[in-house]
Amino acid sequence: MTDTSPRDLIRRLADALHDAADDVEGWGNYASSYFQEKHDLSGNVARIHAQAGEARAYLDRPVPEGPTDEELNDTYWEAAATHPIRKNSVVHIAALRAVLARWSK
């Protein structure tokens, strides 16, 4: 089964872009110099390789870690405990907003 994680998809797309750039360059070399220059073959190949390189650079960045369940739980209960209104639904909504505000940065 193929891995369907976003990072794996980006990796496969970067590989496909790299291969496509090589194919464009290979087939484009059959055209005369006039048409290669007219349609900017070398520039197009360079742009495709650059896009593949940007995708690979993205993959080289560390995977950001989100908050743990414990941190989310603590944030929720801190907000719930300090809320001035004691109605459950209002406190619940305010606490969830506090969790989102703190951890969605």
C-alpha atoms as an extended CHARMM CRD file, in Angstrom:
* protein
*
       105  EXT
         1         1  MET       CA              0.0000000000        0.0000000000        0.0000000000  PROA      1               0.0000000000
         2         2  THR       CA              1.2520000000        3.4860000000       -0.8480000000  PROA      2               0.0000000000
         3         3  ASP       CA              1.9520000000        5.8910000000        2.0030000000  PROA      3               0.0000000000
         4         4  THR       CA             -0.5450000000        8.7400000000        1.7550000000  PROA      4               0.0000000000
         5         5  SER       CA              0.9820000000       11.1230000000        4.2710000000  PROA      5               0.0000000000
         6         6  PRO       CA              1.3410000000       14.7120000000        3.0370000000  PROA      6               0.0000000000
         7         7  ARG       CA              5.1320000000       14.5260000000        3.3280000000  PROA      7               0.0000000000
         8         8  ASP       CA              5.2450000000       11.3490000000        1.2340000000  PROA      8               0.0000000000
         9         9  LEU       CA              3.0120000000       12.9650000000       -1.3760000000  PROA      9               0.0000000000
        10        10  ILE       CA              5.2950000000       16.0150000000       -1.5230000000  PROA      10              0.0000000000
        11        11  ARG       CA              8.3190000000       13.7250000000       -1.8680000000  PROA      11              0.0000000000
        12        12  ARG       CA              6.7050000000       11.8150000000       -4.7440000000  PROA      12              0.0000000000
        13        13  LEU       CA              5.6460000000       15.0490000000       -6.4770000000  PROA      13              0.0000000000
        14        14  ALA       CA              9.1600000000       16.4880000000       -6.1370000000  PROA      14              0.0000000000
        15        15  ASP       CA             10.5960000000       13.3150000000       -7.6920000000  PROA      15              0.0000000000
        16        16  ALA       CA              8.0360000000       13.4850000000      -10.5020000000  PROA      16              0.0000000000
        17        17  LEU       CA              8.8620000000       17.1530000000      -11.1690000000  PROA      17              0.0000000000
        18        18  HSD       CA             12.5530000000       16.3530000000      -11.3140000000  PROA      18              0.0000000000
        19        19  ASP       CA             11.9220000000       13.4950000000      -13.7620000000  PROA      19              0.0000000000
        20        20  ALA       CA              9.5880000000       15.6850000000      -15.8380000000  PROA      20              0.0000000000
        21        21  ALA       CA             12.2320000000       18.4080000000      -16.0840000000  PROA      21              0.0000000000
        22        22  ASP       CA             14.7320000000       15.8520000000      -17.3520000000  PROA      22              0.0000000000
        23        23  ASP       CA             12.1880000000       14.5940000000      -19.9170000000  PROA      23              0.0000000000
        24        24  VAL       CA             11.3460000000       18.1290000000      -21.0840000000  PROA      24              0.0000000000
        25        25  GLU       CA             15.0360000000       18.8460000000      -21.5060000000  PROA      25              0.0000000000
        26        26  GLY       CA             15.6670000000       15.5600000000      -23.3100000000  PROA      26              0.0000000000
        27        27  TRP       CA             12.8040000000       15.9170000000      -25.7650000000  PROA      27              0.0000000000
        28        28  GLY       CA             13.3810000000       19.6450000000      -26.1320000000  PROA      28              0.0000000000
        29        29  ASN       CA             16.9150000000       18.9920000000      -27.3210000000  PROA      29              0.0000000000
        30        30  TYR       CA             15.4240000000       17.5180000000      -30.5050000000  PROA      30              0.0000000000
        31        31  ALA       CA             14.1650000000       20.9990000000      -31.3950000000  PROA      31              0.0000000000
        32        32  SER       CA             16.4060000000       23.4100000000      -33.2350000000  PROA      32              0.0000000000
        33        33  SER       CA             18.3350000000       26.0330000000      -31.2960000000  PROA      33              0.0000000000
        34        34  TYR       CA             15.9280000000       28.6670000000      -32.6200000000  PROA      34              0.0000000000
        35        35  PHE       CA             12.8890000000       26.9770000000      -31.0400000000  PROA      35              0.0000000000
        36        36  GLN       CA             14.7610000000       26.1190000000      -27.8540000000  PROA      36              0.0000000000
        37        37  GLU       CA             15.5480000000       29.8090000000      -27.3970000000  PROA      37              0.0000000000
        38        38  LYS       CA             12.1430000000       31.0140000000      -28.6050000000  PROA      38              0.0000000000
        39        39  HSD       CA             10.3150000000       28.8550000000      -26.0440000000  PROA      39              0.0000000000
        40        40  ASP       CA             12.9950000000       29.2910000000      -23.3590000000  PROA      40              0.0000000000
        41        41  LEU       CA             13.6880000000       25.5860000000      -22.9520000000  PROA      41              0.0000000000
        42        42  SER       CA             16.5570000000       26.0590000000      -20.5190000000  PROA      42              0.0000000000
        43        43  GLY       CA             14.5370000000       28.5470000000      -18.4450000000  PROA      43              0.0000000000
        44        44  ASN       CA             11.5250000000       26.2330000000      -18.2700000000  PROA      44              0.0000000000
        45        45  VAL       CA             13.6890000000       23.2880000000      -17.2550000000  PROA      45              0.0000000000
        46        46  ALA       CA             15.3860000000       25.4210000000      -14.6060000000  PROA      46              0.0000000000
        47        47  ARG       CA             12.0010000000       26.5470000000      -13.2020000000  PROA      47              0.0000000000
        48        48  ILE       CA             10.7520000000       22.9540000000      -12.9630000000  PROA      48              0.0000000000
        49        49  HSD       CA             13.9590000000       21.8860000000      -11.2120000000  PROA      49              0.0000000000
        50        50  ALA       CA             13.6260000000       24.8880000000       -8.8690000000  PROA      50              0.0000000000
        51        51  GLN       CA             10.0810000000       23.8710000000       -7.9120000000  PROA      51              0.0000000000
        52        52  ALA       CA             11.2700000000       20.3290000000       -7.2030000000  PROA      52              0.0000000000
        53        53  GLY       CA             14.1020000000       21.8030000000       -5.1330000000  PROA      53              0.0000000000
        54        54  GLU       CA             11.6740000000       23.9480000000       -3.1100000000  PROA      54              0.0000000000
        55        55  ALA       CA              9.5650000000       20.8920000000       -2.3490000000  PROA      55              0.0000000000
        56        56  ARG       CA             12.6380000000       18.9660000000       -1.2180000000  PROA      56              0.0000000000
        57        57  ALA       CA             13.7580000000       21.9270000000        0.9150000000  PROA      57              0.0000000000
        58        58  TYR       CA             10.3460000000       21.9070000000        2.5730000000  PROA      58              0.0000000000
        59        59  LEU       CA             10.8260000000       18.2260000000        3.3930000000  PROA      59              0.0000000000
        60        60  ASP       CA             14.2220000000       18.9770000000        4.9530000000  PROA      60              0.0000000000
        61        61  ARG       CA             12.6020000000       21.2350000000        7.5610000000  PROA      61              0.0000000000
        62        62  PRO       CA             11.8000000000       19.5570000000       10.8700000000  PROA      62              0.0000000000
        63        63  VAL       CA              8.2470000000       18.3670000000       11.3760000000  PROA      63              0.0000000000
        64        64  PRO       CA              6.5750000000       20.7660000000       13.7990000000  PROA      64              0.0000000000
        65        65  GLU       CA              5.3150000000       19.1700000000       16.9610000000  PROA      65              0.0000000000
        66        66  GLY       CA              1.9320000000       20.0920000000       18.3200000000  PROA      66              0.0000000000
        67        67  PRO       CA              0.8590000000       20.2990000000       21.9150000000  PROA      67              0.0000000000
        68        68  THR       CA              0.4540000000       17.1080000000       23.8970000000  PROA      68              0.0000000000
        69        69  ASP       CA             -2.9570000000       15.9940000000       25.1130000000  PROA      69              0.0000000000
        70        70  GLU       CA             -1.8760000000       16.9560000000       28.6060000000  PROA      70              0.0000000000
        71        71  GLU       CA             -0.9860000000       20.5040000000       27.5020000000  PROA      71              0.0000000000
        72        72  LEU       CA             -4.3360000000       20.8740000000       25.7410000000  PROA      72              0.0000000000
        73        73  ASN       CA             -6.1580000000       19.5510000000       28.7790000000  PROA      73              0.0000000000
        74        74  ASP       CA             -4.2700000000       21.8970000000       31.1270000000  PROA      74              0.0000000000
        75        75  THR       CA             -5.0100000000       24.9100000000       28.9310000000  PROA      75              0.0000000000
        76        76  TYR       CA             -8.6850000000       23.9840000000       28.8040000000  PROA      76              0.0000000000
        77        77  TRP       CA             -9.0570000000       23.6030000000       32.5520000000  PROA      77              0.0000000000
        78        78  GLU       CA             -7.0620000000       26.7680000000       33.3140000000  PROA      78              0.0000000000
        79        79  ALA       CA             -9.4290000000       28.7530000000       31.1140000000  PROA      79              0.0000000000
        80        80  ALA       CA            -12.5130000000       27.0220000000       32.4920000000  PROA      80              0.0000000000
        81        81  ALA       CA            -11.4810000000       27.5500000000       36.1080000000  PROA      81              0.0000000000
        82        82  THR       CA            -10.9010000000       31.2790000000       35.6970000000  PROA      82              0.0000000000
        83        83  HSD       CA            -13.9770000000       32.0820000000       33.6000000000  PROA      83              0.0000000000
        84        84  PRO       CA            -16.3620000000       34.4770000000       35.4260000000  PROA      84              0.0000000000
        85        85  ILE       CA            -19.5520000000       32.8260000000       34.1330000000  PROA      85              0.0000000000
        86        86  ARG       CA            -20.2370000000       29.3720000000       35.5240000000  PROA      86              0.0000000000
        87        87  LYS       CA            -22.7270000000       28.1350000000       32.9040000000  PROA      87              0.0000000000
        88        88  ASN       CA            -21.3420000000       24.9730000000       31.3960000000  PROA      88              0.0000000000
        89        89  SER       CA            -21.8230000000       25.7700000000       27.7060000000  PROA      89              0.0000000000
        90        90  VAL       CA            -20.3650000000       29.2760000000       28.0230000000  PROA      90              0.0000000000
        91        91  VAL       CA            -17.3910000000       28.0240000000       30.0030000000  PROA      91              0.0000000000
        92        92  HSD       CA            -16.8570000000       25.1880000000       27.5470000000  PROA      92              0.0000000000
        93        93  ILE       CA            -16.8410000000       27.5420000000       24.5450000000  PROA      93              0.0000000000
        94        94  ALA       CA            -14.5540000000       30.0360000000       26.2870000000  PROA      94              0.0000000000
        95        95  ALA       CA            -12.1530000000       27.2690000000       27.3070000000  PROA      95              0.0000000000
        96        96  LEU       CA            -12.0420000000       25.8650000000       23.7780000000  PROA      96              0.0000000000
        97        97  ARG       CA            -11.3420000000       29.3470000000       22.4310000000  PROA      97              0.0000000000
        98        98  ALA       CA             -8.4620000000       29.6520000000       24.8810000000  PROA      98              0.0000000000
        99        99  VAL       CA             -7.0550000000       26.3150000000       23.6980000000  PROA      99              0.0000000000
       100       100  LEU       CA             -7.3010000000       27.3930000000       20.0550000000  PROA      100             0.0000000000
       101       101  ALA       CA             -5.7930000000       30.8060000000       20.7470000000  PROA      101             0.0000000000
       102       102  ARG       CA             -2.8260000000       29.3210000000       22.5580000000  PROA      102             0.0000000000
       103       103  TRP       CA             -2.0310000000       26.3620000000       20.3090000000  PROA      103             0.0000000000
       104       104  SER       CA             -3.0070000000       27.4650000000       16.7870000000  PROA      104             0.0000000000
       105       105  LYS       CA             -0.0150000000       29.7700000000       16.3400000000  PROA      105             0.0000000000
